[in-house]
Amino acid sequence: MTSPELDTELHTGPLEQARRLAESGDLEAAAEIFAQLAADPDRHDRAQAAVGLAVVLEERGDLEGARSAARTALATGHPEYAAQAACHLARGFERDGQDEQARGAWQAVLGVGTAAYLPLAHLALARLADGEEEAERELRAAISVGDPELSCTAAQELAELLLDRGEPGEAAAVLVETLPLAQGAHAGRLRVLLGIAHLELACAEFAGVVEDAARGERAEAESTSLAIELLARTLPLRGRADDAERVWAYGLSHADQELAEQVRLRLDRDELSSGA
């Protein structure tokens, strides 16, 4: 709890006055008060004032001044306002396309160590990563924080990366681990991705049976023809209709006549059903 004197200052003191001036559009007057407060190393609210000054100066178009004020706040090491200042710096550098400086500022957020800002920094570092390995490491770090919003966002991005890389099993593991955190729209998105991962895993298993048959390893015709059918019907769901046609063609022209006939019956059954 705050003391009565501190509580009064927070609501009626110069910091609050500067904030109200900024909200009313008097940026110059607000900046003057914020600057005076931020210049006093003995003030308990120096870090907060410096962040306020950074925001106001940026709105006025003084980017260098804003960054200087943010660095003042960052140097205080305040768990809340130093982290805010580092985020302010990082976002500004990103907007300007200064990726290296942005990475350094996001690393500073991690250095402050305030839990609420860690997943945000890890997500940003994943976005700015030089390669997939670094991106994966940062996304996993964001997930591990356990934030219901940002950890789920990281899980979605990591799952998409892993699926693109052809690792559906690992993608599924990430999604299953994160789903207990998910709420609302996040839960839906993660479940859809989990379904896609399972489709990819299923395709891999069906394809394994077909590849065994292609290598001349005689398999039961019924099992192999079923695998061909399921693979051919699943591939279009992943946007691979041409591959599905090739799978059907492979089965229909297979040297094992019993297998080819069973594939033909499965395809004809589908065509008859469509015609009806």
N, C-alpha and C positions, 0 to 999 in steps of 0.2 A: 504494500500500500504506500501511497505517497503521503508526505507530510502535508498539513493544511497550506503551508507557505508554498511548497512546490506545486501543489495542485492549483493554487490560485495563479501562480506564474504561468503554468501551462495553458490556462484558459484566458488570462488577461495580460500576460507579459508581452515583451517585444517579439518573441517567436510567433505567438498567435497573431499579433498585429501584422507582422510581415506576411504570414500565410493569408490573412484576410485581404491584405492589399493585393497580393498576387492573384487571388481569386476574383477580385473586382477589376483586374486588368491594369492596375498601377504597378507595372513591373519594375520601373525605375526606383520607386520608393521602397518596394519590397526588397529589391536587390541591395539597397543601401543598408537596411536593417540587418538582413541576413549576413552581409559582408562584415559588419561590425561585430556581430555575435561570433562568426566563424574565425575572426582574427584574434579572439581572446582565448588563449590556451587553457585558462583556468575555468572556463564555463562548462558546466555539466552537459549543456545542450549544444556544444560546439559541433559535434558530428551531424546532428540533425539540422542545424543551421547551414552547415556547409552543403548538405544534400539539397536543401531548399534553394540555396544560392545557385547550385549547379543547374537545377531545373529552370529557375527563372532566367539565368543567363543564356541557357540554350534557347528558350522561347524568344529571347531578344536577338538571337542570331550570333551571340558571342561564344562560339564553340570552344575556343582555346580557354577563355575564362571559365566556362562551364567545366571543362576537363580539369582545370587547376583546382577548382572548388571540390570536385569529386575526389581528387587525389588527397586533398586535405582531410576529407571525411574518411577516406580509406585508411589514411595513416593513423587515425585514432584507434583503429582496431575494434571499434564499437560493434558488438555482435549483430545489431540490426542495421544501423545506418552506414557502417563501413561496407556491409554486404550490398546494401542498396546502391551505394556509390560505385562499387565495382560493376554491378549490373548496368548502371547508367553509362559508365565508360564503355563497357563491352558492346552494348547495343548501339552506341554512337559510332564506334569503330566499325561495326558490321554494316551499318547504314552507309558508311563512307567507303566500304570495300577494303578496309584495312584489316585483313584477316589475321595477320600475325599479331597485331596490337590487340585485336578482339580476343584471340586465344589467351594472350597474357592476362587480360582483364578477367576473363572467365576463370582462369587458374587462380587469380587473386580471390575470387568469390569462394573457391574451394579452400583457399588458405585461411579465410576468415572462419570457415567451418560451421556457419549457422545452418542448421539442418534444413530449414524451410527453403533455402536457396540452392542446396546441393543438386537436386535433380534438374533444376533449371539450367545450372551451369554444365552438368554432364550432357544434357540434351544439346546444348549449344556447341559444346566441344565435339560431340558426335557429328553435328551438322558441318563443322569446320574441319573435320578430320582429313588427314592427307590420304588415307586409304581405308579399306573395309576393316582391317584388323583393329585399327585405332578406333573407328566408329563403333565396332562391336564392343570393345572394351568400355567405352564411355556409356553406351546404352545399357550394358549390364550393370554398370555402377549406378546409373539412374534408377533402374529397376530395384536394386538392392535397398534403396532408401525407403521404399515402401509407401510412397505418397500415392493416394488413390487416383489422383488426376495425372500427375506427370509420370509416375512409374508405369501406368497403363499406356500412356502415349509412347514411352520408350519401348515397351514390350511390343506394341504394334509396329514400330519402326524396325525393331530388331527382327521380328518375325518376317516382315516383308523382305529385309535384307537376306535372311537365311533362305527363304523360299526362292528368291532370285538366284541365290548361289547354289541351289540344288540340294539343300539340306532340310527337307521337310520334317524329319524326325526331331532335329534339334529345335526347329521352329515350334513344333508341337509341344516340346518340353517346356520352352519358355512361356508359351501361352497358358498351359495347364498350371504352371507355377504362379502366374500373375492373375489368373481369373478370380481367385478369392478376393482380390483387392477391387475388382472392377465393379462399377456402378453405372446404371443408366446406359447411355449410348456407348460408353467404353465397353461394357459387357457384350453388347451386340457386335461391335466391331471385332473384338477378340474372338468371339465364338465363330464368326464368319471365317476369320483367318485360320482358326483351328480346324474348321471343316475343310478348308482348302488344303491345309497341311495333310489331313487325313486322306483327301482325294489323291494327292500326290503320292502318299505312301501306298495307297491302294493300286494306283497305276504302276508303281514300281514292282509290286508283288505280281500283278497280272502279267506285266512285261517279262518278269523273270521266268514265268511258265512258258510264255511264247518263245523266249530266247532259248530255253532248253530244247523245245521242239525244233527250233531252227538249227540247233547244233546236231540234230539227229538223235537226241536222247528220247527214245520212245516213251511217251507218257500216255496215261489213260486218255482216250479220245474225248470222253465226256468232260473230264476236268480241263483238258487243254482247250476244247472248243468253248467251254464256259468262260475261261480266262480271256480268250480272244474276244468273245462277245462283251464281257464286262469292260475290258480295256477299250474296245471300240466305242462303247456307249459313254464311257467316262471322259475320254480325251476331249470331246467337244465342249464339255463343261469347263475345261481349262483353256478354251480357245484354240484347240488343236484338231479341227475337223479334218484337215488334210491327212494328218497322221492316223486318224480313225479310219479313213478310207483305205489307207495302205494296210492297216491291220486286218480289215475285212478281206481285202484282196489277197493278203498272205494266206489267211485261213482257207479261203475258197479255192486257192490254187495249190494247196498243200499236197505233197506226194502221198501222204497217208490218206487214202480214199475215204476211209471211215471218218477220219477227222474232218476232211473237207466237206463230207455230206452233213455232218452234224453242224458245222458252221453255216452251211447253206440253209439247213432247217431253221436255225436260230434267226438268220437274217430274213428268211421268207416269212417266218412267224410275225416278225415285226412289220414287214411290208403288208401282210394280210390284215394285221390289226389296224394299221394306218388307213388302209383302203376301206375297211368297215366303218 
